[in-house]
Amino acid sequence: MNEIIKNIYERRAVRKYKDVPVAKEIIDQLIAAGRMAPSAMDRQPLKFYIVTDKEKISMCAQNIMLAARAMGLETCPVGFGRFVMQTKDYFRLNIPATEQVELAVIIGYRNDEPKAHPRIEDNAFYV
């Protein structure tokens, strides 16, 4: 099986991580993978705010999550990224008032083995 397809099937939303920080060099590589996501008219509107304190924790996110998996890391997308704005340390990110957090991705070293949940298979419709 193609390695990218294999990563898609094997990637899980891991919620328990080892108490081992991810090296800045690895995070930089993941961000570089995220930057490779296509954007309309090549505007490249993405900005990345990196929070490394473990207690503060699109296509771009998918690239980052697949790249992390290829590097032996696991991820969990947090769809309620806007709640980051309600944390006591939000001000430390210096995010302009004109911007908002759309998605947060937790990245770390796996500390559990979640199983794949059954997938709905009757949800594809051909026209």
C-alpha positions as CSV (number, residue, x, y, z in Angstrom):
1,M,0.0,0.0,0.0
2,N,1.2,3.5,-0.8
3,E,2.8,5.1,2.3
4,I,0.6,8.2,2.3
5,I,-2.6,6.1,2.0
6,K,-1.3,3.9,4.8
7,N,-0.7,6.9,7.0
8,I,-4.3,8.1,6.3
9,Y,-5.7,4.8,7.4
10,E,-3.4,4.4,10.4
11,R,-3.6,7.9,11.8
12,R,-5.7,8.2,15.0
13,A,-6.7,11.1,17.2
14,V,-4.4,10.4,20.1
15,R,-5.4,12.0,23.4
16,K,-2.8,10.7,25.7
17,Y,0.8,11.7,25.2
18,K,4.2,11.0,26.9
19,D,5.7,13.7,28.9
20,V,8.4,14.3,26.3
21,P,8.6,17.6,24.5
22,V,8.7,17.7,20.7
23,A,12.0,19.3,19.5
24,K,11.7,22.7,17.8
25,E,13.4,21.4,14.7
26,I,10.7,18.7,14.3
27,I,7.9,21.3,14.8
28,D,9.6,23.5,12.2
29,Q,9.5,20.6,9.7
30,L,5.8,20.1,10.5
31,I,5.0,23.8,9.9
32,A,7.0,23.6,6.6
33,A,4.7,20.7,5.5
34,G,1.6,22.7,6.5
35,R,2.9,25.6,4.4
36,M,2.8,23.3,1.3
37,A,-1.0,23.2,1.4
38,P,-2.5,24.9,-1.7
39,S,-4.2,28.3,-1.2
40,A,-6.5,30.3,-3.5
41,M,-4.5,32.6,-5.8
42,D,-1.4,31.6,-3.9
43,R,-2.2,34.1,-1.2
44,Q,-0.8,31.7,1.5
45,P,-2.9,33.3,4.3
46,L,-2.0,30.9,7.0
47,K,-0.3,31.9,10.3
48,F,1.0,29.5,12.9
49,Y,1.0,30.2,16.6
50,I,3.0,27.6,18.4
51,V,2.2,26.8,22.0
52,T,4.7,24.4,23.6
53,D,3.3,24.4,27.2
54,K,1.5,21.1,27.3
55,E,-1.2,22.5,29.6
56,K,-2.0,25.4,27.2
57,I,-2.5,23.7,24.5
58,S,-8.1,22.3,6.4
59,M,-5.6,21.0,4.4
60,C,-2.8,22.6,6.1
61,A,-3.7,20.8,9.3
62,Q,-4.0,17.5,7.4
63,N,-0.5,18.0,6.0
64,I,0.9,18.7,9.4
65,M,-0.8,15.7,10.9
66,L,0.4,13.3,8.2
67,A,3.9,14.7,8.4
68,A,3.9,14.3,12.1
69,R,2.8,10.7,11.7
70,A,5.6,10.1,9.2
71,M,8.0,11.4,11.9
72,G,6.7,9.0,14.6
73,L,4.4,11.6,16.3
74,E,0.7,11.5,16.9
75,T,-1.9,14.3,16.7
76,C,-5.3,15.2,17.7
77,P,-7.2,18.1,15.9
78,V,-9.2,20.2,18.3
79,G,-12.1,21.6,16.3
80,F,-12.9,24.1,19.0
81,G,-9.7,26.0,18.5
82,R,-11.6,29.2,19.2
83,F,-11.8,28.2,22.9
84,V,-8.0,28.8,22.9
85,M,-9.0,32.5,23.0
86,Q,-10.7,31.9,26.4
87,T,-7.6,30.5,28.1
88,K,-5.6,32.6,30.6
89,D,-2.5,32.4,28.4
90,Y,-4.0,33.5,25.1
91,F,-2.5,36.9,25.4
92,R,1.0,35.3,25.2
93,L,0.3,34.4,21.5
94,N,0.0,38.1,20.5
95,I,-2.7,37.2,18.0
96,P,-4.1,40.4,16.5
97,A,-7.8,41.2,17.3
98,T,-8.6,40.9,13.6
99,E,-7.7,37.2,13.6
100,Q,-9.2,34.2,15.3
101,V,-8.1,30.7,16.1
102,E,-9.9,28.2,13.8
103,L,-8.2,25.0,14.6
104,A,-5.7,23.7,17.1
105,V,-3.7,20.5,16.6
106,I,-2.1,18.7,19.6
107,I,1.2,17.0,18.7
108,G,3.2,14.6,20.8
109,Y,4.5,11.1,21.4
110,R,1.8,8.5,21.7
111,N,1.0,7.1,25.1
112,D,-2.0,4.9,24.2
113,E,-3.2,2.8,21.3
114,P,-6.7,4.0,20.3
115,K,-8.6,1.6,18.0
116,A,-10.2,2.7,14.7
117,H,-13.9,3.5,15.2
118,P,-16.3,1.9,12.7
119,R,-16.9,4.1,9.6
120,I,-20.2,4.9,8.0
121,E,-20.1,3.3,4.6
122,D,-23.5,4.3,3.1
123,N,-22.7,8.0,2.8
124,A,-21.4,8.3,-0.7
125,F,-23.8,9.4,-3.4
126,Y,-23.1,9.4,-7.1
127,V,-25.0,11.8,-9.4
